[in-house]
Each structure stands twice: as structure tokens, then as C-alpha cells.
Amino acid sequence: MTQLGVLEGDGIGPEIVPAAVRVLDAALAVAGAEPVEWVPLPVGAAAIETHGSALPDVTVETLAKLDGWLLGPHDSAAYPAEHRARLNPSGFLRKHFDLFANIRPARAFEGAPALVPGLDLVVVRENTEGFYADRSTYRGTGEFMPTADVAIAMGIFTRTAIERIALHALELARRRRRHLTIVHKANVLRTSTGFFLEICRQLAAGFPDVEVDDFHIDAMTVHLVRHGADFDVLVTENMFGDILSDLAGELAGSLGIAPSINASNDRAMAQAAHGSAPDIAGRGLANPTAMIASGAMLLDWLGVTDAADVIDRALRATVAQGIRTPDLGGCAGTTEFTSAVVDSIRQHA
Ligand code: ATP
């Protein structure tokens, strides 16, 4: 039986992660797939209380034996100072397990308001280096203060990391609408993001069936707002991808519907693109869609495609019926929305 880890996390995590488990169980049953054995593991503020660490060794050691897991959001900015000094749990897991591809779809839902109706794109974000200096080094960090008045952050761009993310994006584009957009800032950061652009273009030459264009990151934000529905797959470095995918999620309707997985060649971590939403935590108002859809992406990555499709259809049918959480202009709570998705899965069995 496939074992998958469950790490609830902070803020709205304990509300949306169990919702995802409920929906995945229902979809696996309806699709006739083998059930999953869920392995709960400590993480975040609760783990600081029980294990003295936001990411205890037992969690990392157990994850090493699993093919995948659901990670809830964490609110590391709220941890006590000594815990804030460490790499945050998701940054650590991405780096430790070399989860190099952060795949973040943004797709508008029929029946829900969207700033860009018809938006249906995927941000493929390089997840291990780039301008996120805190995770680019083997030991220590690429962000430091040589004096009290000077702060320095290094960005890293390597051929190996660029090649593998570019190939991932090109292969994804080939399975979708065959359009890849490379996002960079090669007019200013010529050597680093210029290198990113050059390698992506070189590899794209081997995919003549995929139309390739490229934009500077600043222009890209404008294009997304004005005509985001024209884009298919975007590939970019770590920090640009983080920012662009939040923008794309919100343009599709809400950060609450923006899923993601972080994948290596042999394991994957499902993680909503949004944060722990402390402003609405504990009130039963969170939209569980992003976490549920991230779980569906994990099932798809594991090859349980039927169950993933069942979830996608149920999420869309539920929203189209007018059952929506407040972030999408509705009044359903997390539990009510989740129950409606489970009902939809069972009705369409
Ligand atoms: P991080 O730095 O971890 O990304 P953040 O505080 O910058 O976190 P979020 O926690 O993602 O950002 O919250 C941004 C806004 O989006 C908040 O107003 C939050 O309530 C809202 N939001 C995020 N996720 C959801 C969700 N699942 N359902 C409803 N609203 C959400």
C-alpha cells in the first residue's frame, strides 16, 4: 500500500490538510484505486512544542522512506527567534530532497469571479537555487552581513539546474498547448538570468513543436494582468517564480485555489502555493481547494491519474454549483465546501 506523509503545519494548515486527506480518500475509492496509508508527522509550531524543532529529525527520516507527502503551510515568521534563524521547513525539505521542480498551475474556475477569466497556465519554478540565497549553498547561507551596515545576497545559476527545469517545462508544454514562455531579466542581470535564458533556448531547439517566447519579469507581470489567458507554461528562476505564481493564482480568482507540487525524479511534496493565512486561521473560512488540488497533483505524479481527474472535476462542479468559500465571493465554510466536494465525487462515481 502506498504510504504518504501528512504534515499539517500552522495557521489554516490543520483545517485544509485534513480536508485534502478526506477528498483524496473519497476519490481513490471512487476511482477503484488502492487506498493510501496516511502517515501523520510533526511540523511547524506544534512540533516546536512537542519535539523542540519546527522540523524534527523523525519527520525528515520518515519522509526519506516515502514517495510523497502533503505539507501544510507554515508561519515561520511567528516562531521563536532561535527557530526563525533556521531554514524554514518547506525550504529545508525542498533543498534536502532536491525537489527541483515547483509546478504551480493557475486556472480560473467557471462560476467564480476571476480577474483574468479563462486563465489556464502553469508556472514551472526552479526550486533549488536562483535568487533564493538561503538555499543555494551546501553549508551556510548566501545571504550575509559583513558589517552592521551592509547586507549581501548571492544568486546562483548552474547549468545542471537550469537544464533539468527547462526540460521539465518543455515536456509539460508538449503535453499542454505547446507554448513555453521563458521569464528572466537578461537586459540587466545579463550573466545570471541571461544564462538561464540561453540554456532554455538551447534546449527548446530540440522541441520544434513547442512555440517559445520570452519576457522580462517586469513586463511579464503586465502581460499576465492584461492578457494572461494567452499563456500556457512559464519557466523561470526561484524568486521570480514565487512572485509570478502568487500573481497568477490571484488573477485566476484567489490564492486559495492555487495548488503546487515540488518534485524531484523520485519523490514529490504537495503544497498549496499560499501561506498559512494567519488572518483567517481557526475560523473555518479557509478555502481548501489549493491543498486539495495539490494532493490531486501528487496522485497524478504517482500515476493515479483517474483519482486526480475525479478530484479536479469535483472541485469544478462544486464551485460551478455556487458552493464557494468567502475568498471566491461565497459563504461556505471549509467543512461545508469539503463535504460538497466529497458528495460530488460520490455522486459522479
Ligand atoms: P507566506 O509568506 O507564507 O506566503 P503570506 O502571509 O505572505 O504567507 P498568505 O498566508 O498566503 O500570505 O496570505 C495572503 C492572503 O491570502 C491573506 O489575506 C490570506 O487570508 C489569503 N489566503 C491565503 N490562503 C487562503 C486560503 N486557502 N483561503 C482563503 N484565503 C487565503
Boltz pocket constraint, residues with backbone or C-beta under 6 A from the ligand:
constraints:
  - pocket:
      binder: B
      contacts: [[A, 12], [A, 73], [A, 74], [A, 255], [A, 256], [A, 257], [A, 273], [A, 274], [A, 275], [A, 276], [A, 277], [A, 278], [A, 279], [A, 280], [A, 285], [A, 286], [A, 287], [A, 288], [A, 290], [A, 327]]
      max_distance: 6.0
